[in-house]
Amino acid sequence: MAIFALGSNGNGQLGIGHFEDVSVPQLSLFASPPDGGLEILSAAFGGNHSLLLLKNPIPPSIEHSSPPGACVYCSGLATTGACGLNSPADKVANFRPLMAFASTTSADSREADSATPTHIAATWEASVLVFDRVRVYTLGSGSKGELALGSLPAEIVRSASATRVPDFPPSGTEIVDLVASMAHVLAVLDDGRVFGWGNGRKGQLGEPADAVVKSPRQVFVAGDADFKAIRAVAGKEFSVLLDARGRVAVLGGEKWEIKSSAPTVLPDCIDIRAGWGNVYALHADGKLTAWGRNDHGQLPPADLPAISRIAVGSEHVVCLTKEGKDVISWGWGEHGNCGPGVDDKGDFKNRYNIIASHKNIAAEAEIGCIAAGCATSWINITSVKM
């Protein structure tokens, strides 16, 4: 099993051993990799740091302190605090286990050591961790409320040590989805309610449209107070909620016609993702519904093949094709994140590029998870599941 990355890498966020951008997939390097191989369960990306939630199948023992299930790794810029406490330099070009607690004997540390990380998210300079779906911790920098810790003294607005978000989620509920964009975070609960925090200036956290929301507050859909979400996505200045019937609710700014162009229903939607100015819905038949910004070719090209998986970065898209099992990309690719061959504006516009092919991997391997961040693209090669 292996993880490959390409794109923006000025702070080592690709974890490939150096700080140069690359346009061809390079092997990500791991200090103390988890036993059992490298299998991505989910990924989250800030402006200059990367978080990977990796499968950890080995039960705990003296040698293996992490609980079975999953573990979090990080790479990239450490000065914001979003990469935790064990960064040996201001920026680090390989992945290492995220050390989030200053003391191994603290109550938070003991709780986390006996729990399984289930969700991760990242704003531009902060990281959000959820354990066992019921405990939320934040670390990094949060001048717009990204840390969800209420009114903080100036010295705690930036912290490399994780702090538990108090009284959240509400008792008796669990978090089923967690997403973030540049400066706001959304958490979907198992009862269909959505809570958010961070920058709400454009109404992306509902009303009132406060510039700073310092603690989790419920996000209401105007005109439908009983809207029960199953998924959420976050753009730079907007949020999109999806319910079990495929109904769509858009909150926030209207830039790029993100609200007026949105469909009211997404039938047979199996996944939904957002970039800074776009939304993409994957349907069961492999087709995409997309709307929003298109100045760099972010919207799907006309000749797009059927898709089985989708990942969306800040201004580009990465997909796994249904038939050929190839990884393709399009959109803004100035940093190499869409592979070589961009036009003179750094784009793949009205066309897509193959950045990884099943033809180039061993017969006993397959392309597993794909991911996309702030001008970064990721490909996870895993063993074929029999």
C-alpha positions as CSV (number, residue, x, y, z in Angstrom):
1,M,0.0,0.0,0.0
2,A,1.2,3.5,-0.8
3,I,0.1,7.1,-1.1
4,F,1.1,9.4,-3.9
5,A,0.7,13.2,-4.1
6,L,1.2,16.0,-6.5
7,G,0.7,19.8,-6.6
8,S,1.5,22.6,-4.2
9,N,4.3,21.8,-1.8
10,G,6.0,24.9,-0.6
11,N,5.6,23.9,3.1
12,G,6.0,20.1,2.7
13,Q,2.3,19.5,2.7
14,L,2.6,16.6,0.2
15,G,5.0,14.8,2.6
16,I,7.3,13.8,-0.3
17,G,10.6,14.7,1.4
18,H,11.2,18.1,-0.1
19,F,9.5,21.5,-0.6
20,E,9.1,21.8,-4.4
21,D,5.8,21.6,-6.3
22,V,5.5,18.5,-8.5
23,S,3.2,17.7,-11.4
24,V,3.8,13.9,-11.5
25,P,2.6,11.8,-8.5
26,Q,5.4,11.3,-6.0
27,L,5.5,8.8,-3.1
28,S,4.5,10.4,0.3
29,L,6.9,9.4,3.1
30,F,5.9,8.3,6.6
31,A,7.7,8.4,9.9
32,S,6.4,5.5,12.0
33,P,3.7,4.4,9.6
34,P,0.8,2.4,11.0
35,D,1.0,-1.3,11.0
36,G,-1.0,-3.0,8.3
37,G,-0.2,-0.6,5.5
38,L,-1.3,2.8,4.3
39,E,-5.1,3.0,3.6
40,I,-6.8,6.4,3.7
41,L,-10.2,6.5,5.4
42,S,-10.5,10.2,4.9
43,A,-8.3,13.3,4.3
44,A,-8.5,17.0,5.2
45,F,-6.3,19.9,3.9
46,G,-5.6,23.3,5.2
47,G,-3.8,26.1,3.3
48,N,-0.4,24.6,4.0
49,H,-1.0,21.4,6.0
50,S,-2.4,17.9,5.3
51,L,-4.3,15.5,7.6
52,L,-4.8,11.8,6.8
53,L,-7.1,9.5,8.7
54,L,-5.5,6.1,8.1
55,K,-6.8,2.6,8.9
56,N,-5.1,1.1,11.9
57,P,-6.1,-2.6,12.1
58,I,-3.7,-3.6,14.8
59,P,-5.2,-4.0,18.3
60,P,-3.6,-1.9,21.1
61,S,-0.7,-3.3,23.0
62,I,2.4,-2.1,24.8
63,E,4.0,-1.4,21.4
64,H,0.8,0.0,19.8
65,S,-0.8,2.7,21.9
66,S,-3.3,3.8,19.3
67,P,-6.7,2.0,19.4
68,P,-7.7,-0.2,16.5
69,G,-9.6,1.4,13.8
70,A,-7.8,4.6,12.7
71,C,-5.0,7.0,13.4
72,V,-4.2,10.6,12.3
73,Y,-1.1,11.7,10.5
74,C,0.0,15.2,9.5
75,S,2.5,17.0,7.2
76,G,3.3,20.5,6.3
77,L,3.5,23.9,8.0
78,A,3.8,23.6,11.8
79,T,3.9,27.3,12.8
80,T,0.1,27.7,12.9
81,G,-0.2,24.8,15.4
82,A,-2.4,22.8,13.1
83,C,0.1,20.0,12.9
84,G,0.3,19.4,16.7
85,L,3.2,19.3,19.0
86,N,5.8,16.9,17.5
87,S,7.0,18.9,14.5
88,P,10.8,19.0,14.4
89,A,10.9,22.1,12.3
90,D,8.6,25.0,11.1
91,K,7.7,22.9,8.1
92,V,8.1,19.2,7.7
93,A,8.1,17.3,4.4
94,N,7.0,13.8,5.7
95,F,4.0,12.5,7.5
96,R,4.1,11.7,11.2
97,P,1.5,10.7,13.8
98,L,-0.3,13.8,15.0
99,M,0.7,14.5,18.6
100,A,-2.2,16.7,19.8
101,F,-1.8,16.7,23.6
102,A,1.0,18.3,25.7
103,S,0.7,15.8,28.5
104,T,0.0,12.1,28.2
105,T,-1.5,12.2,31.7
106,S,-4.1,14.9,31.0
107,A,-7.8,13.9,31.0
108,D,-8.1,14.8,27.3
109,S,-5.1,12.8,26.4
110,R,-6.3,9.7,28.3
111,E,-9.7,10.0,26.6
112,A,-8.2,10.3,23.2
113,D,-5.8,7.4,23.7
114,S,-8.6,5.1,24.5
115,A,-10.8,6.3,21.6
116,T,-10.9,6.0,17.9
117,P,-10.6,9.1,15.6
118,T,-13.7,9.0,13.3
119,H,-13.7,12.4,11.5
120,I,-11.1,15.0,10.6
121,A,-11.5,18.5,9.0
122,A,-9.2,21.4,8.3
123,T,-9.6,25.2,7.9
124,W,-6.8,27.3,6.4
125,E,-4.8,27.2,9.7
126,A,-6.6,24.8,12.0
127,S,-7.4,21.1,12.4
128,V,-10.6,19.5,13.8
129,L,-10.6,16.0,15.2
130,V,-13.6,13.9,16.3
131,F,-13.2,10.8,18.5
132,D,-15.8,8.1,18.7
133,R,-18.2,10.5,17.0
134,V,-18.9,12.3,20.3
135,R,-15.8,14.2,21.3
136,V,-14.5,17.2,19.3
137,Y,-11.0,18.7,19.6
138,T,-9.5,21.6,17.8
139,L,-5.9,22.9,17.4
140,G,-4.1,25.5,15.3
141,S,-5.0,29.1,14.6
142,G,-8.6,30.4,14.9
143,S,-8.9,34.2,14.8
144,K,-12.4,33.8,13.2
145,G,-13.7,31.3,15.7
146,E,-12.4,28.2,13.9
147,L,-11.3,26.6,17.2
148,A,-14.9,26.7,18.5
149,L,-13.8,27.4,22.0
150,G,-15.8,30.6,22.8
151,S,-14.1,33.8,23.7
152,L,-10.4,33.1,24.0
153,P,-7.6,35.2,25.3
154,A,-5.2,36.2,22.6
155,E,-2.5,33.7,23.5
156,I,-4.9,30.8,23.0
157,V,-6.2,31.8,19.6
158,R,-3.2,29.8,18.3
159,S,-2.3,26.5,20.0
160,A,-0.5,23.4,18.9
161,S,-2.2,21.5,21.7
162,A,-5.7,20.2,21.1
163,T,-8.5,21.5,23.3
164,R,-11.9,19.8,23.6
165,V,-14.9,21.8,22.3
166,P,-17.1,22.0,25.4
167,D,-20.7,20.7,25.5
168,F,-20.6,19.5,21.9
169,P,-22.2,17.5,20.3
170,P,-25.3,17.7,22.4
171,S,-25.9,14.8,24.8
172,G,-27.3,11.7,23.1
173,T,-26.2,12.7,19.6
174,E,-23.3,11.7,17.4
175,I,-21.5,13.4,14.6
176,V,-22.0,11.7,11.2
177,D,-20.4,14.2,8.9
178,L,-17.7,16.9,9.4
179,V,-16.5,19.3,6.8
180,A,-14.6,22.6,6.6
181,S,-13.5,25.3,4.2
182,M,-11.2,28.2,4.5
183,A,-12.6,29.5,7.8
184,H,-15.8,27.7,8.8
185,V,-16.7,24.2,10.0
186,L,-19.9,22.2,9.7
187,A,-20.9,19.1,11.7
188,V,-24.0,17.0,10.8
189,L,-25.5,15.1,13.7
190,D,-27.3,11.8,13.6
191,D,-30.6,13.5,14.3
192,G,-30.3,15.6,11.2
193,R,-29.3,18.9,12.8
194,V,-26.3,20.8,11.6
195,F,-24.0,22.9,13.8
196,G,-21.3,25.3,12.6
197,W,-18.7,27.7,13.7
198,G,-16.1,30.1,12.3
199,N,-16.6,32.8,9.7
200,G,-20.3,33.3,9.1
201,R,-20.1,36.8,7.5
202,K,-21.9,35.7,4.3
203,G,-24.6,33.7,6.0
204,Q,-22.8,30.4,5.5
205,L,-23.7,29.5,9.1
206,G,-27.2,30.7,8.8
207,E,-28.7,33.8,10.4
208,P,-27.6,36.0,12.0
209,A,-24.7,36.4,9.5
210,D,-22.1,37.0,12.2
211,A,-18.5,37.6,11.1
212,V,-17.2,35.4,13.9
213,V,-19.1,32.5,15.4
214,K,-16.9,31.3,18.3
215,S,-18.9,28.3,19.5
216,P,-21.0,25.6,17.7
217,R,-24.4,26.9,16.9
218,Q,-27.3,25.3,15.1
219,V,-27.5,26.1,11.4
220,F,-31.2,26.6,10.3
221,V,-32.5,26.5,6.8
222,A,-34.6,29.5,6.0
223,G,-38.2,28.5,5.5
224,D,-37.6,24.9,6.6
225,A,-36.7,24.7,10.3
226,D,-37.2,20.9,10.2
227,F,-34.7,20.3,7.4
228,K,-32.8,17.1,8.4
229,A,-29.4,16.9,6.8
230,I,-27.4,13.7,6.1
231,R,-24.5,15.5,4.4
232,A,-22.9,18.9,4.3
233,V,-20.2,20.6,2.2
234,A,-18.5,23.9,2.7
235,G,-17.2,26.4,0.1
236,K,-15.2,29.5,0.8
237,E,-18.3,31.6,1.5
238,F,-21.2,29.1,1.4
239,S,-22.6,25.9,2.8
240,V,-24.7,23.2,1.1
241,L,-26.9,20.7,3.0
242,L,-28.4,17.6,1.6
243,D,-31.2,15.6,3.1
244,A,-32.2,11.9,2.7
245,R,-34.6,12.7,-0.2
246,G,-31.9,14.5,-2.1
247,R,-33.2,18.0,-1.3
248,V,-30.6,20.8,-1.4
249,A,-30.3,23.8,0.8
250,V,-27.7,26.5,0.1
251,L,-26.6,29.1,2.7
252,G,-24.3,32.0,2.2
253,G,-23.1,34.3,-0.5
254,E,-24.4,34.3,-4.1
255,K,-21.0,34.8,-5.7
256,W,-20.6,32.6,-8.8
257,E,-24.4,32.1,-8.7
258,I,-23.9,29.4,-6.1
259,K,-27.4,29.8,-4.8
260,S,-29.4,30.7,-7.9
261,S,-27.8,27.9,-10.0
262,A,-28.4,25.2,-7.4
263,P,-30.9,22.4,-8.1
264,T,-33.6,21.9,-5.6
265,V,-33.2,18.1,-5.7
266,L,-30.3,15.8,-6.5
267,P,-31.8,12.4,-7.3
268,D,-29.8,9.3,-6.6
269,C,-26.9,11.4,-5.2
270,I,-24.2,9.1,-3.8
271,D,-21.7,11.8,-2.9
272,I,-21.4,15.6,-2.8
273,R,-18.3,17.8,-2.6
274,A,-17.4,21.4,-2.8
275,G,-14.5,23.6,-3.7
276,W,-14.0,27.2,-2.9
277,G,-16.6,28.3,-5.5
278,N,-18.2,25.1,-6.8
279,V,-20.4,22.2,-5.8
280,Y,-20.3,18.7,-7.4
281,A,-22.8,15.9,-6.9
282,L,-22.1,12.4,-8.0
283,H,-25.0,10.3,-9.1
284,A,-25.4,6.5,-9.0
285,D,-25.1,6.4,-12.8
286,G,-21.6,8.0,-12.7
287,K,-22.8,11.4,-13.9
288,L,-22.0,14.7,-12.2
289,T,-24.2,17.7,-11.5
290,A,-22.0,20.7,-10.9
291,W,-22.5,24.5,-10.6
292,G,-20.5,27.6,-9.6
293,R,-17.2,29.1,-10.7
294,N,-15.8,28.2,-14.1
295,D,-13.1,30.8,-14.9
296,H,-10.4,28.1,-14.6
297,G,-12.4,25.3,-16.1
298,Q,-13.6,24.0,-12.7
299,L,-16.9,22.7,-14.1
300,P,-16.8,19.2,-15.7
301,P,-15.8,19.0,-19.4
302,A,-18.4,17.8,-21.8
303,D,-16.6,14.5,-22.7
304,L,-16.3,13.3,-19.1
305,P,-16.5,9.5,-18.7
306,A,-18.7,7.9,-16.0
307,I,-17.2,8.5,-12.5
308,S,-17.1,6.2,-9.5
309,R,-15.4,8.5,-7.0
310,I,-14.8,12.2,-6.7
311,A,-12.6,14.6,-4.7
312,V,-12.7,18.3,-4.9
313,G,-9.9,20.7,-4.1
314,S,-9.9,24.5,-3.8
315,E,-10.2,25.1,-7.5
316,H,-9.7,21.7,-9.2
317,V,-11.4,18.2,-9.3
318,V,-10.0,14.7,-9.1
319,C,-12.1,11.7,-10.1
320,L,-11.7,7.9,-10.5
321,T,-13.4,6.7,-13.7
322,K,-15.9,3.9,-13.5
323,E,-14.7,1.8,-16.5
324,G,-11.0,2.5,-17.0
325,K,-10.2,2.9,-13.3
326,D,-8.0,5.9,-14.1
327,V,-7.6,9.0,-12.0
328,I,-8.4,12.1,-14.0
329,S,-8.3,15.8,-13.1
330,W,-9.3,19.2,-14.4
331,G,-9.6,22.9,-13.3
332,W,-6.9,25.2,-12.0
333,G,-3.6,23.3,-12.1
334,E,-0.9,26.0,-11.8
335,H,0.9,24.1,-9.1
336,G,1.0,20.8,-10.9
337,N,-2.0,19.4,-9.1
338,C,-3.7,18.5,-12.4
339,G,-0.6,17.0,-13.8
340,P,1.5,18.2,-16.7
341,G,0.1,19.9,-19.8
342,V,-1.8,22.9,-18.5
343,D,-2.6,25.8,-20.8
344,D,-0.9,29.2,-20.7
345,K,-3.1,30.2,-17.8
346,G,-2.3,27.1,-15.7
347,D,-5.6,25.4,-16.4
348,F,-7.2,22.2,-17.7
349,K,-10.3,23.9,-19.1
350,N,-12.9,22.0,-21.1
351,R,-10.7,18.9,-20.9
352,Y,-9.4,16.5,-18.4
353,N,-6.0,15.0,-17.8
354,I,-5.1,11.4,-16.7
355,I,-2.8,11.7,-13.7
356,A,-2.7,8.0,-12.7
357,S,-3.7,4.9,-14.6
358,H,-4.5,1.4,-13.5
359,K,-2.2,0.2,-16.3
360,N,0.8,1.4,-14.3
361,I,0.1,-0.5,-11.0
362,A,0.6,-4.1,-10.1
363,A,-2.2,-6.7,-10.7
364,E,-2.6,-7.3,-7.0
365,A,-3.1,-3.6,-6.3
366,E,-5.9,-1.1,-7.1
367,I,-6.5,2.6,-6.8
368,G,-8.4,3.2,-3.6
369,C,-9.1,6.5,-2.0
370,I,-8.5,9.7,-4.0
371,A,-8.3,13.2,-2.4
372,A,-7.8,16.8,-3.2
373,G,-6.8,19.9,-1.2
374,C,-5.6,23.4,-1.8
375,A,-3.9,22.8,-5.2
376,T,-3.0,19.3,-4.1
377,S,-4.1,15.9,-5.4
378,W,-3.7,12.5,-3.7
379,I,-3.9,8.8,-4.9
380,N,-4.0,5.8,-2.5
381,I,-2.8,2.5,-3.9
382,T,-4.2,-0.4,-1.9
383,S,-4.2,-4.2,-2.1
384,V,-7.0,-5.7,-4.1
385,K,-9.9,-6.7,-1.7
386,M,-10.9,-10.3,-2.4
